[in-house]
Amino acid sequence: MRQAIRLGVDIGGTFTDAVLEANGQRYSTKVLTTYGAPEDAILESMGQVCRKAGIQPDAIEQIIHGTTLATNALIERRGAKTAFITTKGFRDVIEMRTESRFEQYDLNLKLPDPLLPRNRRYVVEERISASGDVLIELDVAGCEALAKKLAKANYESIAIGLLHSYVNDSHEKQIADIFRQHMPSVLISLSSSVSPQMREYERFNTTIANAYIQPLMKAYLDRLKGRLQAAGADCAVFLMHSGGGIISLESAAAFPVRLVESGPAGGAIFAAEIAGRHQLDKVLSFDMGGTTAKICLIQNHTPKTARVFEVARSYRFKKGSGMPISIPVIDMVEIGAGGGSPAHVDQL
């Protein structure tokens, strides 16, 4: 049976790697990541492996893409101008967090800043109970007034997270419809779609993170699709998501927060495949990149998984000191020390 010709490409903080499967062989290359336009490195690496294999890009039948672009945008806080809309009385949930202290005896403890400052967080009159019953009807006139106000502020993206919307999303959808009427070009993220589960702090934060990076990631994925088609590679493109599976280009553009551990997840999946090939039941995978290094525990040929993980921990990797993202994810420890990282001895 003929093997499909597939291209795998991973954008890292330092290098972009590509592997082509064709005619029973694998051809690989490594180029520098092009930060201004990451798709340039993909096109360059695709051209190199195609030349090695002696084929044209139009022979490629499937492309699978892993990337750390979403993670980097969150860590570096270079996302879009984003507004957050929530239930009246819950404006400061993402700043109050869970009120737990990740270092109990540190008198100078400083909590990480929320992804959005208070002047970009807004409230609407409404309330839904934990069982999904409407306790207070949505203030439609107030929503329309807020939409007109935000339209003048030139927001690029809107995150909507209401109390208990995971059991009843009707108010979130009503607000989204109102905002689409007044801000037709704005991107909207609903918590009931991005992370439909309990615990409002994690759900709100995940929805805000999705909205914050969506314009950047959608623009990149749209450019990538156009550039690939122009180069002849007009085939299905999938992205590796944080849980180790793949999603379509369209789903990735709608839910880019699911790409936060996209690149490292691919490394863990490959390590698990090798462990299975050699019947190794207890394995620790180590993935050294140019910018970061990652480890993952693999038991019975399966990487350890989690439902919540933290990005950009600020206090020596202490749990609770980072930004919680509530999505299925391969559980890894990642540190900012890679092959290209300068090292020095500090006071510790």
Buried (B, 14 or more C-beta within 10 A) or exposed (E): EEEEBBBBBBBBBBBBBBBBBBEEEEBEBBBEBBEEEBBBBBBBBBBBBBEBBEBEBEBBBBBBBBBBBBBBBBBEEEBBEBBBBBBBEBBEBBBEBEEEBBBEEEEEEEBBEBBBEEEBBBBBBBBBEEEEEEEEEBBBEBBBBBBEEBBEEEBBBBBBBBBBBBBBBBBBBBBBEBBBEBBEEBBBBBBBBBBBBEBBBBBBBBBBBBBBBBBBBBEBBEBBBEBBEEBBBEBEBBBBBBBBEBBEBEBBBBBBBBBBBBBBBBBBBEBBEEBBEEEBEEBEBEBEBBBBBBBBBBEEBBBEBBEBBBBBBBBEEBEBBBBBBBBBBBBBEBEEBBEEBEEEEEEE
